[in-house]
Amino acid sequence: MPELPEVETTVAGLRQLLDGEQIVRAETRRDNLRWPFPADLRQRLTGAKIIGLSRRAKYGLVHTDRDDIMIFHLGMSGRWRIDPDTIEKHDHFIIETKSGRIAALNDPRRFGSVDIIRNEHLADYKAFIAMGPEPLSDDFTALNLQSKLSGKSSIIKTALLDQRIVAGLGNIYACEALYMSGILPSSKAGAISKPRLETLVAAIKSVLASAIEAGGSTLRDFAAPDGELGYFSKQWLVYGRENETCLKGHVIGRSVQGGRSTFYCPKCQK
């Protein structure tokens, strides 16, 4: 699944194409993705001017001059194709602008989604209402994280993937940040000291910023809107590297936690 850096990369690419453009066509080519397309989606988008694009967690937001926000999620395999030569079988939603540019949402597995809401309802949107702070924001601090982890008996790796604790952090970057901070993924979340959480918060911010700069990680079919693949996977320190060696020459291990693979160094992480 595309994680925060991949979504940030996608939004940046769409911003270059769509920001300031007027939509002349919004076409749904099936009734649904993970959920049905809103019945009034085409009506609310056609003729609207796009006045900005942003991201919340793993969701992309397209803001219009009608005080509407189109919210999209890429699901497991979704990506936007820019000015495609032909419309493909899995191009399920298409936006065309007045200047003739086309953005096609391609989603073979159909786990993505597209929704539209009024601007004033953004904070109350079902996916955002209980969501934690953005990990790259000033609101995400060791003190904030300590407060949210207080009393929790769950392991830190699982806690970091809880969107109520921190928004948008996924499996890859949780593994990387835990390695960088020297914290064992199976550590009890509520027992980690504030100094170690300060190291962890810094590692999370660092790994996400580096991944965004690299254009994200190449995961299955993910690509940025311009077709370029992300290259952060070449910088992975532990993720996907079972039985290889870490920076200090120790063998990287793998376990399964919450149904997801966790990669870590049993020597460096405690």
TAPEVEN-V618105 format. One record per pair of residues at least 24 apart in sequence whose ideal C-beta (glycine too) atoms are under 6 Angstrom apart, sorted by sequence separation. I is the first residue (numbers start at 0). J is the second residue. D is the distance in Angstrom with one decimal. If there is no record, write none. Layout:
i->I j->J d->D
i->I j->J d->D
This chain:
i->43 j->67 d->5.3
i->238 j->262 d->5.0
i->22 j->47 d->5.4
i->79 j->104 d->5.7
i->80 j->105 d->5.2
i->237 j->262 d->4.3
i->176 j->202 d->4.2
i->237 j->263 d->6.0
i->21 j->48 d->4.8
i->78 j->105 d->5.6
i->176 j->203 d->4.4
i->156 j->184 d->3.7
i->20 j->49 d->5.4
i->77 j->106 d->3.9
i->158 j->188 d->4.0
i->176 j->206 d->5.1
i->18 j->49 d->6.0
i->76 j->107 d->5.2
i->134 j->165 d->5.2
i->154 j->185 d->4.9
i->155 j->186 d->4.9
i->175 j->206 d->4.7
i->17 j->49 d->4.9
i->74 j->106 d->5.9
i->76 j->108 d->4.5
i->130 j->162 d->5.4
i->131 j->163 d->5.3
i->75 j->108 d->4.9
i->131 j->164 d->4.9
i->133 j->166 d->5.4
i->155 j->188 d->4.6
i->77 j->111 d->3.8
i->129 j->163 d->5.2
i->131 j->165 d->4.8
i->134 j->168 d->5.6
i->172 j->206 d->5.3
i->75 j->110 d->4.3
i->131 j->166 d->5.1
i->153 j->188 d->5.3
i->172 j->207 d->5.9
i->74 j->110 d->3.1
i->130 j->166 d->4.7
i->74 j->111 d->3.4
i->151 j->188 d->4.4
i->14 j->52 d->4.5
i->73 j->111 d->5.2
i->151 j->189 d->4.3
i->13 j->52 d->5.6
i->72 j->111 d->5.3
i->150 j->189 d->5.3
i->72 j->112 d->4.7
i->148 j->188 d->4.6
i->149 j->189 d->5.8
i->148 j->189 d->5.3
i->10 j->52 d->5.3
i->71 j->113 d->5.0
i->10 j->54 d->4.8
i->70 j->114 d->4.7
i->69 j->115 d->5.0
i->7 j->54 d->5.5
i->6 j->54 d->5.6
i->67 j->115 d->5.6
i->68 j->116 d->5.7
i->145 j->193 d->5.4
i->10 j->59 d->4.9
i->68 j->118 d->5.7
i->6 j->57 d->5.1
i->145 j->196 d->5.4
i->66 j->118 d->4.5
i->141 j->193 d->5.6
i->144 j->196 d->5.2
i->6 j->59 d->5.9
i->141 j->196 d->4.2
i->141 j->197 d->4.1
i->178 j->236 d->5.4
i->141 j->200 d->5.0
i->178 j->237 d->4.6
i->175 j->236 d->5.8
i->29 j->91 d->5.3
i->28 j->91 d->5.2
i->174 j->237 d->5.7
i->175 j->238 d->5.8
i->174 j->238 d->4.7
i->16 j->81 d->5.9
i->27 j->92 d->5.6
i->26 j->93 d->4.4
i->171 j->238 d->5.0
i->25 j->94 d->5.7
i->134 j->203 d->5.2
i->135 j->204 d->6.0
i->24 j->95 d->3.9
i->1 j->73 d->4.7
i->22 j->94 d->5.8
i->23 j->95 d->5.6
i->43 j->115 d->5.6
i->135 j->207 d->5.9
i->134 j->207 d->5.9
i->23 j->97 d->5.2
i->32 j->106 d->5.8
i->0 j->75 d->5.3
i->40 j->115 d->5.5
i->20 j->96 d->3.9
i->21 j->97 d->4.3
i->32 j->109 d->4.9
i->33 j->110 d->5.2
i->36 j->113 d->5.9
i->184 j->261 d->4.8
i->34 j->112 d->5.5
i->37 j->115 d->5.3
i->32 j->111 d->4.9
i->33 j->112 d->4.9
i->184 j->263 d->5.2
i->32 j->112 d->5.4
i->16 j->100 d->5.5
i->183 j->268 d->4.3
i->181 j->267 d->6.0
i->182 j->268 d->5.9
i->183 j->269 d->5.6
i->174 j->261 d->6.0
i->181 j->268 d->5.6
i->174 j->262 d->5.0
i->170 j->259 d->5.0
i->156 j->256 d->5.4
i->157 j->257 d->5.1
i->156 j->261 d->5.5
i->56 j->166 d->4.0
i->57 j->167 d->5.2
i->56 j->167 d->3.7
i->81 j->224 d->4.7
i->76 j->220 d->5.0
i->78 j->222 d->5.5
i->79 j->224 d->4.5
i->3 j->167 d->3.8
i->2 j->169 d->3.5
i->2 j->171 d->6.0
i->4 j->207 d->5.9
i->7 j->211 d->5.0
i->4 j->210 d->3.7
i->8 j->214 d->5.1
i->4 j->211 d->4.6
i->8 j->215 d->4.7
i->5 j->215 d->3.8
i->4 j->215 d->4.4
i->12 j->223 d->4.9
i->13 j->224 d->5.6
i->12 j->224 d->3.5
i->12 j->225 d->5.6
i->8 j->223 d->4.9
i->5 j->221 d->5.5
i->1 j->221 d->5.1
